[in-house]
């Protein structure tokens, strides 16, 4: 790649894009809320939250020095991340805590980029993260899900006009912020009825000797604070 092309790509990556009208930002938020709230829409869309959830486990496992064996994503929107290392200690705790907090924190980071008018940077960063995750996915359904999601980001970032890129980016970030809230309530409901005995909250309870309900509260606080803070950034409040 010659220096002119490289310079052009760098300028495109680090450049500032125009901010969409406030009504468009609000409309993407309402659309994301409708997807999260409506069960028929939420079921397929939840795959994206699962990608972020398992990606959070995988990233923290690597950052904590654990060996990441692989990630599987299932058609029922569940997933599993397998890593090797000490089955106790801070690294294991952080790895287990990363799943339910990852979508919300990714949404918060995305909101920060959008508030700085870095739409292209957001789209390319998301594409890069999906490529890295693809390397660790170990089942066909998971590969298909990540490839389709990554393809959407790549196509929009390279081929779509600026207005469509902005619309897509804001919709994605709103969906991460709002979609990070619902799974915690779903987990709470499952546990109330005796389900999910090996959930992240229960694993954290066994690792820390802190009741799983406390960890559920922690997940709620992270998700709601991220939604509040990220929403303010997106709306320019």
Order of alpha helices (4+ residues) and beta strands (2+ residues): alpha-alpha-alpha-beta-beta-alpha-alpha-alpha-alpha-alpha-alpha
